[in-house]
Amino acid sequence: MTARAGNGSTGGGAGPAVRARTRPAPGRLERWLEPFLGEAHTTTLAGDRVYLRPPRGADYEHWADVRSRSRAFLAPWEPTWPDDALTRAAYRRRLAAYGVDWRKDAGYNFFVFGRGDDALLGGIGLANVRRGVVQSASLGYWMGVAHAGQGYMTEGLSAVLAFSYQRLHLHRLEAACLPSNMASRRLLAKCGFREEGYARKYLCINGIWQDHVLFGQLAEEWRLQR
């Protein structure tokens, strides 16, 4: 399922290569974020077998191919695909929305690539970033059918969690998945999320309002498990 979503290093090594910065003084977070909010094109996160970067226009054909081949696999876990879901125009609109979110510190989206062959594997996004006294975001992800079940998403999420807590200084991440999506539930548990509740008819998935299991993770929990 696709659960509902500064410059990193591209080097290898165990775990995500995300450079930490000193946390800014309270009340100055927005000013501190400004230098890298406009640098999405240079931001890269790295794991052992994968690396992540924001989507680019040149990724369209690979993205459309992976999504097309994975449609039957992904559709049960996602909002209904519009008729033009895989067109170049729809992809451009998607990129434009991603850029606005990044500049406004409202969301951060990444594609996941294989380190050996640069193959596009899937995507991970942070959405609905809330600042002030909340400091949280919602996590979402999807994986192409040919690459599912091989641990790539676990690595990708590890890199995004580090980015979220070390670079964005978020306090909490949230995710939700269908009760029947055991693969996603196991993935979130493996990455240190706790099951926190059950929301009735929480999201409209595949054209139907469906119940979801809610998960959450705190920054301090993530630091303890590293």
Secondary structure, 3 states (H helix, E strand, C coil): CCCCCCCCCCCCCCCCCCCCCCCCCCCCHHHHHHHHHCCHHHCCEECCCEEEECCCHHHHHHHHHHHHHCHHHHHHHCCCCCCCCCCHHHHHHHHHHHHHHHHCCCCEEEEEEECCCCCEEEEEEEEEEECCCCCEEEEEEEECHHHCCCCHHHHHHHHHHHHHHHHCCCCEEEEEECCCCHHHHHHHHHCCCEEEEEEEEEEEECCEEEEEEEEEEEHHHHHHHC
